[in-house]
Amino acid sequence: GGSVTFPFSRFSSLSSHPPSTMYIEHPVIPITIPLAHGMCDGAKVKIDGMPFAGEHGGFTVELLTQNGSLLHMDVRFKEDTIILNNFHDGNWICEQRAKLAFCIGAHFHLKIKNHCGQFTLHSNDHLIANFPHRGNPHHVTAFHIRGNVIVTKICFLNFSHPIVYAPTPLVVPSGPPPPVPVVVPSAPPPYTAPAPPPVVVAAPQMVQPVVVAAQPQVVVVEDHHHHHAAGAAVAGAMVGGAIVRGAVIGAAVRHHRRW
C-alpha cells in the first residue's frame, strides 16, 4: 500500500502559454525531460536554481542525443571552472573551459539558447560561453540535469512542437504498519479459600438412667435370733403389692409379741 505523488510540485502546459512552451516547478534532481523533436532555431531552456555543497562538487546540464550528448556543461566548484564538451559514440570530443559563473548557496538563472549555429549560455544575464554546434540540434532527444543543485523551475520556450513529459510517479510508503497490540494478561483473581463445611454438633442423646432400687432388707427376730431375709424373697413378696408387704410385716409383729 502507499500513496502516489509526482516528483515535482507543478507541471504545466497551460493555455495561457504558447503551445511550444512548457515549464516544471520544483523537480526532483536528477531529472530527464524528453524533447521528441529536438531544438529548432530560437528554442530556449531556462533553469532557476541554487547549487549546494555536496559529494558531486557541482552539477551538470546536458542536451542528450541517441549516441551521447550534443552539449555537456559541467560546473566544477573545486576546480573553479565550467567544462563544455560533447560526447559522441562513446568518446569525449574537445573540451572547452569557461569562467565559473555560479556560487554555492546563491540563486542563478541559467539560459541556454539555440541560435545561429551555436548554443549561447548565460547566467544571470551574463554570457558564459558560445558553444558551436557539433551535431544537428534537431537530433537532441532530451534535457538532463543532475548533481548538487536545487532547481525551482525549468522552462522550455519557442519549441516547434509541444513538449510532452509524463514523470514517473514516486511511490511514497504510507508508513509502518500499526503496532500489534501487546496483550498483557491480567493478574489472576485473588485466591479465596473455600469455606470449611459447617461442623454439625449432634445433640447428645439422653440416656435414661438405670435406676437400681436398693433391695430392702427385712430383719426377722425369731427366738432371739435376727434373720435377714434375702432381698429376692422380699422382692418376690412384693409381687402382691402393698397387701403382701403388710402381711409380712404383721407376721413379724406377732412373732415379736410372743417373745
Secondary structure as GFF3:
##gff-version 3
##sequence-region A 1 259
A	DSSP	beta_strand	2	5	.	.	.	ID=ss1
A	DSSP	beta_strand	10	12	.	.	.	ID=ss2
A	DSSP	beta_strand	22	25	.	.	.	ID=ss3
A	DSSP	beta_strand	31	34	.	.	.	ID=ss4
A	DSSP	beta_strand	44	51	.	.	.	ID=ss5
A	DSSP	beta_strand	58	65	.	.	.	ID=ss6
A	DSSP	beta_strand	68	76	.	.	.	ID=ss7
A	DSSP	beta_strand	81	88	.	.	.	ID=ss8
A	DSSP	beta_strand	91	92	.	.	.	ID=ss9
A	DSSP	beta_strand	96	99	.	.	.	ID=ss10
A	DSSP	beta_strand	108	115	.	.	.	ID=ss11
A	DSSP	beta_strand	118	123	.	.	.	ID=ss12
A	DSSP	beta_strand	126	132	.	.	.	ID=ss13
A	DSSP	three_ten_helix	137	139	.	.	.	ID=ss14
A	DSSP	beta_strand	142	147	.	.	.	ID=ss15
A	DSSP	beta_strand	149	157	.	.	.	ID=ss16
A	DSSP	beta_strand	170	173	.	.	.	ID=ss17
A	DSSP	beta_strand	218	222	.	.	.	ID=ss18
A	DSSP	beta_strand	225	229	.	.	.	ID=ss19
A	DSSP	alpha_helix	231	237	.	.	.	ID=ss20
A	DSSP	three_ten_helix	238	240	.	.	.	ID=ss21
A	DSSP	alpha_helix	242	258	.	.	.	ID=ss22
###
